[in-house]
Amino acid sequence: MVMMPFEVLCYLLQEKHRFRPEDLFGLWDYDTLFPEPVGTRSGYWQVMTPAIARILRRPVEEVFMELEVFRLYYEEAVREARRRIEDQIRFIHSDIPLKVKHMTEDESKKMLVKLLIQTKIARLLEADRNILKNRKPFLPYEEPEKIEEQQETGFPGEAA
């Protein structure tokens, strides 16, 4: 199986003016590219990078360097996404206790019941949403409105 990481696909998209789309089929011709199996990542890329360079009609050294730049850019984007998620987690950790502190006992109990129910059924609801999303043709007797409502709210007749 030939694999193309996201950054390589982005690079090819940026360079799309250099080749015809059908030229890419050669990258998925595993038997031609790899007459002998490769067992390492570096061995794989020692074959794939020159193949990409041929399609782009560019020197292999340039393609190596540009792919490295794309890899570094993608790595930075991933780090930034994780940083934002961590910031949101920190905010939630500080915000929730403040909100709970200002709740009445009755509000706290209602919220706890709702949270426990949501926690217990979350996986079941996700599985059901996937069935409704991907297997609608097998549910011919379900009312379309009921399916849409369940996809939006998680359960028929329940507000989001």
BELNOR-V722319 format. One record per helix or strand of 3 or more residues. SS is the DSSP state (A for helix, B for strand). FROM is the first residue (numbers start at 1). LEN is the number of residues. Records with the same first field share a line. If there is no record, write none. Layout:
SS=FROM-LEN  FROM-LEN
This chain:
A=6-9  16-3  21-8  30-4  41-16  60-42  105-30  136-3  144-10
